[in-house]
Amino acid sequence: MYDTFRVAVLPSWPGSCRVTVTGDLDVVSAPDVRDTLRAAVSAHDRVDMDCGGLTFCDCSGLSALLAVAREAKASGSELRLHAVPHSLARLLRLTHTGSAFTIEQPGAP
């Protein structure tokens, strides 16, 4: 059985929004996430990505996240990852790419 993938954008406060990702971030879903995050960082100063529902992330998903993080930084926006699951944290650690993001620890605003 395949997981259903969903990405949603919710405004939070002026200049920011929350992007919620649920399911597998892989070669199939990475373009949708990249496009959604690009639109969010172009319209907001801060984008909080809730990764709590993320069940898997492959290299295509990581590439999409890194591309948007670079674009956000270049435009003066900020991409923050929240509720990072162990599998994504491990991927970021193994690829030495965690420093590309602001990663919020549990309990942080």
N, CA, C and O atoms as a DFTB+ gen file, in Angstrom:
436 C
 N C O
     1  1       0.838      -1.178       0.000
     2  2       0.000       0.000       0.000
     3  2       0.887       1.246       0.000
     4  3       1.872       1.306       0.737
     5  1       0.551       2.221      -0.805
     6  2       1.338       3.438      -0.914
     7  2       0.774       4.522      -0.011
     8  3      -0.439       4.647       0.159
     9  1       1.683       5.303       0.563
    10  2       1.260       6.437       1.388
    11  2       0.699       7.525       0.492
    12  3       1.146       7.715      -0.639
    13  1      -0.268       8.222       1.009
    14  2      -0.805       9.375       0.308
    15  2       0.085      10.559       0.641
    16  3       0.378      10.816       1.808
    17  1       0.508      11.271      -0.373
    18  2       1.356      12.427      -0.160
    19  2       0.501      13.677      -0.208
    20  3      -0.362      13.823      -1.073
    21  1       0.751      14.577       0.734
    22  2       0.038      15.848       0.760
    23  2       1.001      16.955       1.146
    24  3       1.898      16.763       1.967
    25  1       0.801      18.110       0.545
    26  2       1.534      19.316       0.928
    27  2       0.500      20.435       1.004
    28  3      -0.307      20.616       0.092
    29  1       0.536      21.181       2.103
    30  2      -0.438      22.263       2.298
    31  2       0.278      23.491       2.837
    32  3       1.247      23.386       3.589
    33  1      -0.217      24.656       2.436
    34  2       0.346      25.925       2.895
    35  2      -0.727      26.650       3.704
    36  3      -1.854      26.836       3.245
    37  1      -0.353      27.051       4.908
    38  2      -1.256      27.793       5.775
    39  2      -0.565      29.071       6.230
    40  3       0.569      29.023       6.707
    41  1      -1.230      30.206       6.092
    42  2      -0.614      31.437       6.595
    43  2      -0.514      31.357       8.115
    44  3      -1.393      30.790       8.764
    45  1       0.542      31.917       8.683
    46  2       0.660      31.922      10.135
    47  2       0.555      33.341      10.661
    48  3      -0.471      33.694      11.242
    49  1       1.566      34.161      10.484
    50  2       1.485      35.565      10.863
    51  2       2.057      36.379       9.728
    52  3       2.654      35.811       8.814
    53  1       1.896      37.692       9.750
    54  2       2.364      38.495       8.616
    55  2       3.817      38.185       8.244
    56  3       4.708      38.188       9.094
    57  1       4.027      37.920       6.962
    58  2       5.369      37.645       6.467
    59  2       5.815      36.207       6.605
    60  3       6.957      35.883       6.279
    61  1       4.933      35.330       7.086
    62  2       5.341      33.939       7.236
    63  2       4.184      32.992       6.935
    64  3       3.017      33.382       6.924
    65  1       4.551      31.731       6.692
    66  2       3.548      30.692       6.481
    67  2       4.107      29.363       6.964
    68  3       5.305      29.226       7.215
    69  1       3.206      28.381       7.090
    70  2       3.589      27.040       7.492
    71  2       3.229      26.100       6.358
    72  3       2.093      26.080       5.883
    73  1       4.217      25.319       5.930
    74  2       4.004      24.313       4.890
    75  2       4.057      22.951       5.580
    76  3       5.050      22.605       6.219
    77  1       2.989      22.195       5.443
    78  2       2.905      20.879       6.064
    79  2       3.056      19.811       4.983
    80  3       2.382      19.845       3.953
    81  1       3.952      18.865       5.242
    82  2       4.217      17.781       4.298
    83  2       3.883      16.461       4.982
    84  3       4.320      16.200       6.103
    85  1       3.103      15.636       4.292
    86  2       2.700      14.344       4.830
    87  2       2.938      13.265       3.779
    88  3       2.549      13.421       2.622
    89  1       3.576      12.173       4.183
    90  2       3.816      11.057       3.271
    91  2       5.264      10.981       2.844
    92  3       6.152      11.466       3.546
    93  1       5.506      10.373       1.694
    94  2       6.856      10.159       1.172
    95  2       7.293      11.323       0.292
    96  3       6.590      11.701      -0.645
    97  1       8.455      11.885       0.598
    98  2       9.061      12.924      -0.241
    99  2      10.098      12.221      -1.107
   100  3      11.220      11.958      -0.674
   101  1       9.697      11.924      -2.340
   102  2      10.545      11.130      -3.215
   103  2      10.524      11.689      -4.637
   104  3      10.060      12.806      -4.866
   105  1      11.018      10.921      -5.567
   106  2      11.133      11.366      -6.958
   107  2       9.775      11.773      -7.546
   108  3       9.718      12.620      -8.438
   109  1       8.705      11.189      -7.063
   110  2       7.373      11.520      -7.566
   111  2       6.852      12.822      -6.963
   112  3       6.290      13.652      -7.677
   113  1       7.033      13.006      -5.662
   114  2       6.455      14.161      -4.968
   115  2       7.392      15.360      -4.855
   116  3       6.936      16.466      -4.565
   117  1       8.686      15.167      -5.076
   118  2       9.661      16.258      -4.912
   119  2       9.340      17.490      -5.757
   120  3       9.468      18.602      -5.246
   121  1       8.928      17.356      -7.024
   122  2       8.606      18.561      -7.795
   123  2       7.476      19.384      -7.174
   124  3       7.531      20.613      -7.191
   125  1       6.457      18.723      -6.626
   126  2       5.351      19.442      -5.984
   127  2       5.839      20.199      -4.748
   128  3       5.467      21.352      -4.530
   129  1       6.663      19.551      -3.955
   130  2       7.189      20.196      -2.750
   131  2       8.081      21.367      -3.138
   132  3       7.973      22.450      -2.563
   133  1       8.956      21.156      -4.102
   134  2       9.849      22.227      -4.546
   135  2       9.047      23.437      -5.041
   136  3       9.342      24.573      -4.668
   137  1       8.039      23.194      -5.877
   138  2       7.221      24.289      -6.410
   139  2       6.451      25.002      -5.304
   140  3       6.368      26.230      -5.292
   141  1       5.894      24.237      -4.385
   142  2       5.125      24.827      -3.282
   143  2       6.035      25.661      -2.391
   144  3       5.682      26.780      -2.019
   145  1       7.203      25.127      -2.044
   146  2       8.132      25.868      -1.189
   147  2       8.690      27.095      -1.902
   148  3       8.871      28.141      -1.278
   149  1       8.966      26.982      -3.195
   150  2       9.452      28.149      -3.958
   151  2       8.432      29.282      -3.920
   152  3       8.786      30.440      -3.697
   153  1       7.191      28.948      -4.136
   154  2       6.141      29.962      -4.089
   155  2       6.045      30.558      -2.686
   156  3       5.851      31.764      -2.530
   157  1       6.177      29.724      -1.686
   158  2       6.079      30.209      -0.306
   159  2       7.236      31.136       0.052
   160  3       7.013      32.186       0.655
   161  1       8.472      30.771      -0.306
   162  2       9.611      31.634       0.048
   163  2       9.640      32.909      -0.784
   164  3      10.213      33.913      -0.360
   165  1       9.030      32.879      -1.958
   166  2       8.996      34.107      -2.753
   167  2       7.947      35.086      -2.220
   168  3       8.031      36.287      -2.474
   169  1       6.965      34.574      -1.483
   170  2       5.894      35.422      -0.964
   171  2       6.029      35.755       0.517
   172  3       5.300      36.605       1.028
   173  1       6.961      35.092       1.218
   174  2       7.086      35.268       2.672
   175  2       8.543      35.434       3.089
   176  3       9.457      34.952       2.419
   177  1       8.737      36.115       4.194
   178  2      10.080      36.269       4.753
   179  2      10.531      35.017       5.480
   180  3      11.725      34.727       5.558
   181  1       9.565      34.274       6.014
   182  2       9.880      33.067       6.778
   183  2       8.882      31.979       6.407
   184  3       7.672      32.204       6.372
   185  1       9.420      30.792       6.130
   186  2       8.586      29.624       5.828
   187  2       8.958      28.531       6.819
   188  3      10.115      28.121       6.907
   189  1       7.961      28.067       7.563
   190  2       8.146      26.981       8.512
   191  2       7.596      25.711       7.886
   192  3       6.401      25.620       7.605
   193  1       8.460      24.737       7.668
   194  2       8.037      23.475       7.066
   195  2       7.868      22.439       8.160
   196  3       8.832      22.064       8.826
   197  1       6.644      21.980       8.342
   198  2       6.335      20.955       9.333
   199  2       6.581      19.590       8.701
   200  3       5.843      19.162       7.813
   201  1       7.615      18.920       9.164
   202  2       8.010      17.620       8.608
   203  2       7.492      16.453       9.445
   204  3       7.855      15.303       9.198
   205  1       6.649      16.740      10.428
   206  2       6.176      15.708      11.346
   207  2       5.467      14.552      10.677
   208  3       5.517      13.430      11.180
   209  1       4.808      14.792       9.555
   210  2       4.102      13.730       8.846
   211  2       4.902      13.090       7.733
   212  3       4.386      12.254       6.990
   213  1       6.160      13.478       7.614
   214  2       7.020      12.931       6.563
   215  2       7.428      11.507       6.938
   216  3       7.979      11.279       8.015
   217  1       7.160      10.561       6.054
   218  2       7.463       9.157       6.345
   219  2       8.731       8.665       5.653
   220  3       9.288       7.636       6.035
   221  1       9.189       9.401       4.631
   222  2      10.363       8.972       3.870
   223  2      10.865      10.163       3.070
   224  3      10.083      11.010       2.638
   225  1      12.182      10.221       2.876
   226  2      12.769      11.251       2.009
   227  2      13.952      10.637       1.276
   228  3      14.892      10.155       1.908
   229  1      13.912      10.650      -0.050
   230  2      15.032      10.139      -0.831
   231  2      15.891      11.305      -1.326
   232  3      15.661      12.453      -0.948
   233  1      16.869      11.009      -2.165
   234  2      17.797      12.046      -2.626
   235  2      17.090      13.103      -3.478
   236  3      17.520      14.256      -3.500
   237  1      16.021      12.735      -4.175
   238  2      15.263      13.721      -4.946
   239  2      14.564      14.706      -4.019
   240  3      14.530      15.907      -4.288
   241  1      14.014      14.200      -2.941
   242  2      13.372      15.057      -1.957
   243  2      14.371      15.976      -1.289
   244  3      14.104      17.163      -1.103
   245  1      15.527      15.430      -0.925
   246  2      16.576      16.241      -0.307
   247  2      17.064      17.310      -1.275
   248  3      17.285      18.453      -0.876
   249  1      17.231      16.953      -2.527
   250  2      17.666      17.915      -3.539
   251  2      16.665      19.065      -3.666
   252  3      17.061      20.223      -3.792
   253  1      15.380      18.750      -3.632
   254  2      14.346      19.785      -3.711
   255  2      14.432      20.719      -2.509
   256  3      14.345      21.937      -2.662
   257  1      14.602      20.158      -1.321
   258  2      14.709      20.977      -0.114
   259  2      15.949      21.867      -0.157
   260  3      15.887      23.040       0.212
   261  1      17.068      21.315      -0.605
   262  2      18.304      22.099      -0.680
   263  2      18.193      23.223      -1.705
   264  3      18.677      24.329      -1.464
   265  1      17.565      22.954      -2.837
   266  2      17.397      23.990      -3.865
   267  2      16.586      25.159      -3.317
   268  3      16.940      26.318      -3.531
   269  1      15.507      24.859      -2.614
   270  2      14.663      25.919      -2.060
   271  2      15.385      26.642      -0.928
   272  3      15.241      27.856      -0.789
   273  1      16.152      25.925      -0.123
   274  2      16.911      26.576       0.955
   275  2      17.910      27.574       0.379
   276  3      18.080      28.666       0.922
   277  1      18.574      27.207      -0.722
   278  2      19.508      28.135      -1.380
   279  2      18.779      29.359      -1.919
   280  3      19.243      30.488      -1.755
   281  1      17.643      29.133      -2.559
   282  2      16.858      30.236      -3.100
   283  2      16.345      31.151      -1.992
   284  3      16.339      32.373      -2.141
   285  1      15.920      30.562      -0.897
   286  2      15.424      31.358       0.230
   287  2      16.537      32.244       0.778
   288  3      16.339      33.433       1.026
   289  1      17.697      31.650       0.959
   290  2      18.827      32.415       1.493
   291  2      19.221      33.546       0.543
   292  3      19.499      34.660       0.986
   293  1      19.244      33.265      -0.748
   294  2      19.617      34.275      -1.741
   295  2      18.625      35.432      -1.785
   296  3      18.999      36.565      -2.086
   297  1      17.363      35.145      -1.485
   298  2      16.337      36.190      -1.545
   299  2      16.098      36.855      -0.195
   300  3      15.270      37.760      -0.087
   301  1      16.815      36.416       0.830
   302  2      16.642      37.004       2.159
   303  2      15.520      36.377       2.964
   304  3      15.164      36.888       4.026
   305  1      14.958      35.279       2.481
   306  2      13.922      34.547       3.219
   307  2      14.586      33.492       4.094
   308  3      15.792      33.256       4.010
   309  1      13.777      32.869       4.929
   310  2      14.296      31.826       5.802
   311  2      13.406      30.597       5.709
   312  3      12.184      30.700       5.815
   313  1      14.023      29.428       5.510
   314  2      13.305      28.158       5.502
   315  2      13.683      27.415       6.778
   316  3      14.850      27.097       7.004
   317  1      12.684      27.146       7.603
   318  2      12.909      26.445       8.874
   319  2      12.220      25.089       8.821
   320  3      11.069      24.987       8.395
   321  1      12.915      24.061       9.249
   322  2      12.340      22.721       9.313
   323  2      11.926      22.433      10.748
   324  3      12.704      22.629      11.682
   325  1      10.695      21.966      10.915
   326  2      10.152      21.635      12.233
   327  2       9.785      20.157      12.276
   328  3       9.452      19.561      11.252
   329  1       9.848      19.577      13.460
   330  2       9.434      18.183      13.679
   331  2      10.108      17.243      12.687
   332  3       9.454      16.407      12.065
   333  1      11.417      17.388      12.549
   334  2      12.188      16.571      11.603
   335  2      12.227      15.125      12.099
   336  3      12.729      14.863      13.193
   337  1      11.704      14.186      11.309
   338  2      11.730      12.783      11.734
   339  2      13.157      12.225      11.699
   340  3      14.039      12.755      11.023
   341  1      13.345      11.164      12.432
   342  2      14.670      10.541      12.540
   343  2      15.266      10.221      11.166
   344  3      16.457      10.443      10.947
   345  1      14.458       9.704      10.245
   346  2      14.986       9.311       8.932
   347  2      15.532      10.517       8.161
   348  3      16.571      10.408       7.509
   349  1      14.851      11.657       8.224
   350  2      15.348      12.853       7.547
   351  2      16.554      13.418       8.274
   352  3      17.508      13.860       7.634
   353  1      16.528      13.411       9.595
   354  2      17.679      13.890      10.366
   355  2      18.917      13.059      10.035
   356  3      20.017      13.599       9.913
   357  1      18.738      11.767       9.893
   358  2      19.855      10.876       9.541
   359  2      20.381      11.190       8.147
   360  3      21.593      11.237       7.937
   361  1      19.475      11.406       7.190
   362  2      19.875      11.755       5.822
   363  2      20.645      13.068       5.800
   364  3      21.661      13.178       5.113
   365  1      20.178      14.057       6.536
   366  2      20.883      15.344       6.612
   367  2      22.268      15.165       7.230
   368  3      23.238      15.776       6.782
   369  1      22.352      14.328       8.256
   370  2      23.643      14.083       8.917
   371  2      24.611      13.352       7.987
   372  3      25.777      13.734       7.881
   373  1      24.137      12.312       7.319
   374  2      25.003      11.507       6.452
   375  2      25.498      12.282       5.234
   376  3      26.591      12.029       4.728
   377  1      24.682      13.229       4.770
   378  2      25.058      14.010       3.586
   379  2      25.700      15.356       3.952
   380  3      26.061      16.144       3.078
   381  1      25.831      15.597       5.245
   382  2      26.437      16.844       5.737
   383  2      25.715      18.077       5.179
   384  3      26.355      19.065       4.819
   385  1      24.393      18.016       5.111
   386  2      23.613      19.115       4.544
   387  2      22.692      19.794       5.560
   388  3      21.950      20.709       5.204
   389  1      22.733      19.364       6.789
   390  2      21.859      19.939       7.812
   391  2      22.070      21.423       8.025
   392  3      21.137      22.136       8.393
   393  1      23.288      21.900       7.798
   394  2      23.578      23.320       8.022
   395  2      22.909      24.227       6.989
   396  3      22.914      25.447       7.152
   397  1      22.340      23.659       5.945
   398  2      21.636      24.457       4.929
   399  2      20.299      24.962       5.451
   400  3      19.688      25.843       4.846
   401  1      19.844      24.412       6.566
   402  2      18.528      24.735       7.102
   403  2      18.627      25.217       8.541
   404  3      19.590      24.920       9.248
   405  1      17.619      25.963       8.960
   406  2      17.402      26.205      10.365
   407  2      16.487      25.087      10.812
   408  3      15.367      24.967      10.316
   409  1      16.944      24.269      11.739
   410  2      16.147      23.137      12.210
   411  2      15.680      23.451      13.619
   412  3      16.482      23.603      14.541
   413  1      14.374      23.545      13.766
   414  2      13.765      23.851      15.051
   415  2      13.627      22.573      15.860
   416  3      13.146      21.556      15.359
   417  1      14.041      22.630      17.080
   418  2      13.932      21.492      17.987
   419  2      12.505      21.419      18.523
   420  3      11.803      22.431      18.554
   421  1      12.072      20.238      18.944
   422  2      10.711      20.110      19.521
   423  2      10.521      21.090      20.666
   424  3      11.408      21.294      21.494
   425  1       9.345      21.687      20.687
   426  2       9.022      22.635      21.749
   427  2       9.410      24.069      21.416
   428  3       9.041      24.991      22.144
   429  1      10.144      24.272      20.332
   430  2      10.541      25.640      19.931
   431  2       9.392      26.246      19.135
   432  3       8.641      25.517      18.487
   433  1       9.243      27.568      19.173
   434  2       8.157      28.211      18.424
   435  2       8.371      28.149      16.929
   436  3       7.543      28.647      16.165
